[in-house]
Amino acid sequence: MKRMVLRLVALVAPMLVASTAFAQEGGGSNASDEKMWAYLAAGLAIGLAAFGGSLGQGRAAAAALEGIARNPNASGKIFTPMIIGLALIESLVIYALVIAIMIFTKT
């Protein structure tokens, strides 16, 4: 029981003390802070989009090649939907690039 109370105090006490440390008056942010966060947001947006798009394209191509390897006669039926899927994945990455450029140029 004593350990449980000690754990509870150790959890609650920093929350009560830390809230006053971050209290401040208005005007704490300035233009350079906004630019910094905008640049970070733009970089993260394009980075995550490129990472997700490359994973999706890799898996789609691997699945299509595996399907063609198992049944070479179905290559015509697999190739066209694969190209359409890859184009849609790439369009999402380009959309993220456009959003990142819009965030970047707004500041």
Summary of the structure (lengths in Angstrom):
residues: 107
radius of gyration: 25.0
end to end distance: 54.9
largest distance: 72.0
contacts: 239
relative contact order: 0.12
helix: 89%
strand: 0%
